[in-house]
Amino acid sequence: MKKLVKLGMIGLGPRGETLLATLYEFPREEVLVTAICDINQEKIDRILKIMEEHNYPKPMVFHDYRELVAHDEVDAVLIPTSWNSHLKIAEEAMSHGKYAGIEVGGASSLDELWRLVRAAESTGVSCMMLENCCYGRNELLALNLARKGLFGELIHCSCGYEHDISEMCRPEKNHGIREMHNRRRNGELYPTHGIGPVAKILRINRGNRFLTLTSTASKSRGFAREAERSGCGRIVYNQGDVVTTVIRCANGETITMTHCISLPRPYSRDFKVQGTKGILMEDTKAAHIEGISPTREEIDVAGNPYVVHDWTPLADLYEEYDHPVWKGFRENVTGGHGGIDTLVLKAFTDCVRRHVPTPIDVYDCAAWMAITCLSEESIAMGSAPVAFPDFTDGKWIEESDCCPGPWSLDEVYEG
């Protein structure tokens, strides 16, 4: 087993810069960024300057990602490029035997997802979406509770991405491709922050799978309002302000998803897990678990007694039910997004080092990202049901763990 993992970084925009800021804190004898790539020389110069300020070894520099992924001094690549390019770059990386770590986002077509799956299958290396929310403390708490059977039989989950980023329509914000997707498309454009943790809890692709979805979009007003208010004039956006998606799973569970990024509101991923014995709701920072959470008896207006189920704050569950990853991390949280960038990058680089499958594999990437183009299709057909492809070609039937060990998102390993 090799000790040093040599990483290439393709795409040096804001997300690439955030990932690098986390990687600067990794032991350099274990993980080292040996190559960077961008078509924009100004971005390259900026990153080289920051690396120098951190006394970081100067990496090789490329303007063509094909040269980087072919280089022998690169074991794996991180690809925080635009939604339009990261999948084809991942294909190219895997064709050279390099693990690919792609950033989040939805797919534009099923064909590009099938190509990604075939590339991973034909080369035997992994493509992992760097979905850091899968390693969120409360998401992993819910996974631990689910695997201990404390929710009972799982019935329903909800999730989403609700975040006022309507300012992306302002030119100075330079959101580029993402803003253009919201102009031209109408669907669940940003599914993975929400669906990733839920899919893992419901064992999607490991004994369960997504069967069908329906999506409905509201009218579109938020982006146009912000564009006019900020002096950009009248711009038409196809993207509905609120997109609601309902997914049915092979084992009978349902999932609701909400996408809302153009209206004023606090941030939420609307994470909820509901089973026959309990419920967890991240927005309320609380859960009710039979046998753990309090109940009380009250009397209705007719004089009949009934039971009221009270909440247990999630903080009260951490001591006993915190996921083992967070038990070892909570006293020394480092890295971007409250530490979850550190955890997802540790998971990825550890799997590269051991040359084992990643905890989020190519089948997960395909299933989660497919939600975007399938929801577009459903909305265009008046909220008609649309079937999910089986990217696993039947392998989902077997309940399995693609990455046994501490970084697993399928099972929970103590110690």
N, C-alpha and C positions, 0 to 999 in steps of 0.2 A: 504494500500500500504506500503510495507516494505521500510525502508529508506536505510539500508545497503545492498549492493550487494556483496556477497562473491564469489570470482572467484577462479577457479582452472586453472593452466597453465600446459599444457601437451606439452613437447618439449621445451628444453632450449638452442637451438642453437642460431645463430645470430639474426634471426627474433624474437624469443621469448625474447631475451635480449632487443631488440629495443622496443618491446611492453611494457615490464616491465618498461623500462626507462620512457616511457610516463605515465604509470599508477602510478609511484611514485609521480607524480604531482597532482593526483586526491585527493580530500578531503577524508581522511581515514575513516571518519564517513559515507561516501557515497559509496565508492568502496574500497574493500580490497582484496588483493590476500591472500587467506587463505591456499592454497595448491599448491605445485609444483611437477612435475613428469618428470623424464627422466631415461632412462636405463643406462646412463653414470654418474657415481658418481662424476667425475671431473667437469662436467657441473653443477651438483647440488651444489657442494662445491663453485664453482665460483659465482653462483647466490646468495647463502646464504651470501657470503662475501660482495657482492655488496649491498644486502638488509641491512646488518648490517651497512655499511657505510652510508646508507641513513636513518638510525634509523627507519627502517621499521620493523613492528612486524614479528617475525619469523614464517614462514608458516609450515604447516604439509608437510612432505616429503614422496613421494611415488616413487617406481620403476616400479610399475604395474599400468597402467592407469585405469584398471577395478576397482581397489580399490579406486582410487580418485573419479571417477564419481559416485560411490555408496555411498560416504560419505555425511552425513547430513549437514556438515558445508560448503558445496559447492552448490551454486545456479546455476552457469553456468560455462562453461569451454571454455577457449581459446585454440586452437589446431594448433599451428604453427609447425607441424611435417612435415615429407616428403610427397611428392605427393602420395607415395605408401600407406600411412597409415592414413591420416587425415580423410578420409571419413568413414572408418570402426570405428574409434574412435568416430566420431560424432554420428554414429548410436547407439553405446553403451551408450553414454552420454544421448541421447534423450530417450532411453529405461528406463533410471532412472529418467526421468522428468526434465533433465537439459538442458537449452538452450546451443546450440553449436555455437561457433564462429570459423569458419574454415579459414585458410589462403588461398591465391590465388593459382591457378594452373589449369591445364586441367585434364580431366578424362582419364582413361585408357580403360574404357568400358562403354557402356550404362547400363549394368546390375548393376554396382555399383551405378550409379545415380538413377536408379529405386529403389534400396534398400534404398537409402537416402531419397527419396521422401516418400516411404511407412512408414519409421520410423517416419518422421515428422507428417504425416497424422494420424498415429495410436496413437501417444502419445500426440498430441496437443501442443507440444512445438516447438519453432522455431530453424532452422538452418540458420545462417546468415554468408555469406561470408564477411570477413573483407576487402572488396575491397575499400581501402581508396581513390582511384582515383575518385570514385563517388562523393566524397566531395571536390574535387579540386575546386579552386575558379573559373577557367574559365569553367570547366564542369558545375558547378552550375549556372554560369552566362548564359550559353547556355540553360540550362533547364528553367531558368526564362524567357529568351527571347522567347523560344518556347511556353511556357504556356501562355504568353501574346499575342501570335499570330504574333510576329514581324518577324518571318521567313516565314509567310504565311503557305501554305501547305507543309509539309516536303516531300522531294523527295529522297534525298541521304545523307548518312553519310559515313565518312571514319574514320578509327582508326587503331591502331596497337601497336606493341612493337618493337622499333628499337633502339638498345642499344648495343654497343660493349662490350660484356662480354666474348670474346673468351678466355680470360685467365682462364676461369673455367676449361679448360682441364689440367691446371698445377696441379700436385698432392698437392703442398703446399697450394693451394687455397681451397682444401677440399670441393668441391661442391657435391661430392658423388652421390646421387641418381639423382640429376638434370643433372649432366654431363652424367650419364649413359643413361638417357632418350634421350639425343641428339645423343648418339652413336647408339642406337638401333631403334629409331623411326624416322618418317619423317612426320611432320605435323605442324599445328598451335598449338605449345606446350604451349604457354603462352598467352591465349586470353583475360583474364578478365580485365586487366588494361585498354585496349582499348574498349572492347565491353560493359563493365558494364555501363559507362555513356551513351553510344549511345543507348543501349537497354532501359534504363530508359526514355530517351528523346522520343524514338519511341513507348513507351507504350507496350513493349514486355511483354506478359502474362497479360496485362490489356487492352484488346481490340485489340491486335495485337499479332502476333507471328512469329518466324522464320519458314520458310517453307522448303527451300532447301539451300544447299551450293555447291560450287565447289571450289576445291583448286588445286593449281599448285606449285610445288617446283622446284627451280633452282638446278643446280649442287651444290655439297658440296665441298668447298675448305678451308674456313676460319678456322675452328677448326683444321683440319689436318695441315694446314700451321703453326698455332700457336703452336701445339703440337710438331712438328718437330723443330721449332725455339727455343723452350724452353727446348730441350733436352729429350723429352719424346719418341722420335722415331716416326715411322710411325704408325698412328692410323687411322682407317677408321671410319668415322662418316656418318650415314645414313641421318641425318638432312640436308636438303637443306639450303643453305645460305640465300635465300630469299623465303619465302612462301607467296603466294598471295591467299586470300580467298574472294569469292564473295557470299554474302547471299541475298536471296530474302525473303521479308516479306509478310504476308498475306494481308496487306493493300497496297501493291505495291511498297513500298520503297526498295531501294537497299543499301547494305553496302559493302564496300571493307575493308579488313584487310590485314596488312602487318606484317610479323614476320621476323626480321633480327637481330641476336645477335652475329654473328661471323665475321662481316666485320667492318673495321674502319669507324666510322660515329658518329656524335653528337647524343645525346639522343633525341628521339621523340616518342610521342604516336600518332602522325599523326591525331589528333582530328579535324574533320571538320563536320559541319552541313550545309546542303544546302536546301533551300526551295524556294517557288515561289516568295518570297519577299526579300530574303537576304541570306547571307552566313557568317559563322564564321569559321576562320582557326586559330587554336592555334599556329601553327608553325610561322605564320606571326604576331601573337599577334594582330590581327586586324579582323574587320568584315565590311560588307557592308549591311546596312539595309535601305530599301526604306523609304524615309521620314525623315531619321535621318542622313545618310551618304551623303557626298557631291557628286555631279555629275558635269560634265563639257562637253561642246560641242567642238568637234574638226572637222577638215575638212580632208577627205581622199584625195588621189592623184587625184581622178576624180572630186574633188570640192564638194563632197556630205558631208553634216554634219552628224555626228554620236555622240552618247552619250558615254562618258567614266565614268564608275563607280569607284569612289575612295574609299579608305579604311578609316575606323574610328579605331584608336587604341583602343584596349580593355580597356586600362586604362581610356579612356574618357567615357566609358560606366558604370564604376563601381559606380559612385555617384548615378545614377538613377536606374540602373538595377542590381547591385550587389544582389546576393541571400540573403534573410534575415539571413541565418546562418552566412554568411561572414560579413554582416553588423555589427553583434554583436561580431565578432571574430577578425576582421582585425587589431584592435588596440592592441591586446594582443595575438599574435599568439604564441602558445607553442606546444611542442611535436614533434615527429619525422616526417620526410618527409614534412617539411614546414607546419606542423600543421594538416595535414589530418589524421595522426594516432590518434590525439586527438579527432577529430570530429567523426571518425568511431567508436572509442571505447566509446565515450559519447552516440552515437546513440544506440549501442548495450546494454550498461549497463542501460540506461534509459528504454529501452523496457523490460529488465529483471526485473527491479524494479517495473514497472507497469504491468508486466505480459501480454503484448500485442504483436502482431506479429511484427517482425522486418522489417525495410524498404527494406532490401534485403532478400527475403524469400527463401525457399527451391526450389521453382519452378525457381526462378532466378538462383540459384546456378546450378541447373541441366541444364538449357538451355545454360548458358554461358560455362560451363565446357564441355558440349557435343561437342562443336566445335572442340575440340582436336581430339577425336577419329573419328568423322565424317570426318574431313579433312584428316586424315590418310587414311581412306577408299577411299575418292575421289582421292587422289594422287595415291594410289595403283592401281586404275582402270583407270588411264590415264586422270585424271581431270573430271571424270564423276560426274553428279549431284547426291547428296545424300540427302534423306529426313530427317528432324528433327522429332523425336518423339514429341507427345504432352504430356509433363509431367503433365500438368494441368488437363488432361482428360476432355477437353472442357470448363473448367472454364475461360480460357483466353478470351472467346467471350465477357464477361461482362467487361466493362471499370470500374475499381475500384481502390481504394487506399488501399494498404495492411497495411499502417501504417500512418493514418492521424495525422497531427501535425508537429512540427518544423523539425523533422528529415526525413520527407517524401521525397522520391525520385521520387514519381509519380506526386504529385502536389506541388504547392508552397504556403505556408501559411505565411502571413504577421503577424508581431507582435509576 
